């Protein structure tokens, strides 16, 4: 029982630290670039990765964060940055 609580606290701590690092990186990039835009496609990809990890290790933190990131990414789908492949295909269509 005590081991499961320690594991839960450890996983929660790692998740919160990872989230804090992501937020700090976003803030630093925004300050450096001035007009940097958030690529919401990354949130969707993080959600796709974290969701099965949460299911596989039976960890509700990763599961919930995966769902939240997927919702954020899908809610802002119109703000996704284009990949190089998409930009190349658009260029071919225009020509």
C-alpha positions as CSV (number, residue, x, y, z in Angstrom):
1,X,0.0,0.0,0.0
2,X,2.8,2.4,1.0
3,X,4.7,1.5,-2.2
4,X,1.8,2.3,-4.4
5,X,1.4,5.7,-2.8
6,X,5.1,6.4,-3.2
7,X,4.9,5.4,-6.9
8,X,1.8,7.6,-7.4
9,X,3.6,10.6,-5.8
10,X,6.7,10.0,-7.9
11,X,4.7,9.8,-11.1
12,X,2.7,12.9,-10.2
13,X,5.9,14.7,-9.5
14,X,7.5,13.7,-12.8
15,X,4.4,14.8,-14.6
16,X,4.3,18.2,-12.9
17,X,8.0,18.7,-13.5
18,X,7.6,17.8,-17.2
19,X,4.6,20.2,-17.5
20,X,6.6,23.0,-15.8
21,X,9.6,22.4,-18.1
22,X,7.3,22.6,-21.2
23,X,5.7,25.9,-19.9
24,X,9.2,27.4,-19.1
25,X,10.4,26.5,-22.6
26,X,7.3,28.1,-24.2
27,X,7.8,31.3,-22.2
28,X,11.5,31.4,-23.0
29,X,10.8,30.9,-26.7
30,X,8.1,33.5,-26.7
31,X,10.4,36.1,-25.0
32,X,13.2,35.4,-27.4
33,X,11.2,35.4,-30.6
34,X,8.8,38.1,-29.7
35,X,5.9,36.9,-31.8
36,X,6.3,33.1,-31.5
37,X,3.1,31.1,-32.0
38,X,2.2,27.9,-30.2
39,X,2.1,24.8,-32.4
40,X,-1.0,23.0,-31.1
41,X,-0.1,20.0,-33.2
42,X,2.5,19.2,-30.6
43,X,-0.1,19.1,-27.9
44,X,-2.1,16.6,-30.0
45,X,1.0,14.4,-30.5
46,X,1.9,14.5,-26.8
47,X,-1.7,13.4,-26.1
48,X,-1.4,10.5,-28.5
49,X,1.8,9.4,-26.9
50,X,0.8,9.8,-23.2
51,X,-2.6,8.3,-23.5
52,X,-1.4,4.7,-24.3
53,X,1.4,5.1,-21.9
54,X,-1.1,5.8,-19.1
55,X,-3.2,2.9,-20.2
56,X,-0.3,0.5,-20.4
57,X,1.2,1.3,-17.0
58,X,-2.3,1.8,-15.4
59,X,-1.4,5.4,-14.4
60,X,-4.2,7.9,-14.3
61,X,-1.9,10.9,-14.5
62,X,-0.5,10.1,-17.9
63,X,-4.0,9.0,-19.0
64,X,-5.6,12.3,-18.0
65,X,-2.7,14.5,-19.3
66,X,-2.9,12.6,-22.6
67,X,-6.6,13.2,-22.9
68,X,-6.2,16.9,-21.9
69,X,-3.4,17.4,-24.4
70,X,-5.4,15.8,-27.2
71,X,-8.4,18.0,-26.4
72,X,-6.2,21.1,-26.5
73,X,-4.6,20.1,-29.8
74,X,-8.0,19.2,-31.4
75,X,-9.7,22.3,-30.1
76,X,-7.0,24.4,-31.8
77,X,-6.6,22.4,-34.9
78,X,-6.9,25.5,-37.1
79,X,-3.8,26.8,-35.5
80,X,-1.6,23.8,-36.3
81,X,1.7,24.6,-37.9
82,X,2.2,23.1,-41.3
83,X,4.8,20.4,-41.6
84,X,7.4,20.6,-44.4
85,X,5.5,17.9,-46.2
86,X,2.3,19.9,-46.1
87,X,4.0,23.0,-47.3
88,X,5.6,21.1,-50.2
89,X,2.3,19.6,-51.2
90,X,0.7,23.1,-51.2
91,X,3.5,24.4,-53.4
92,X,2.9,21.5,-55.9
93,X,-0.8,22.2,-56.0
94,X,-0.3,26.0,-56.6
95,X,2.0,25.3,-59.6
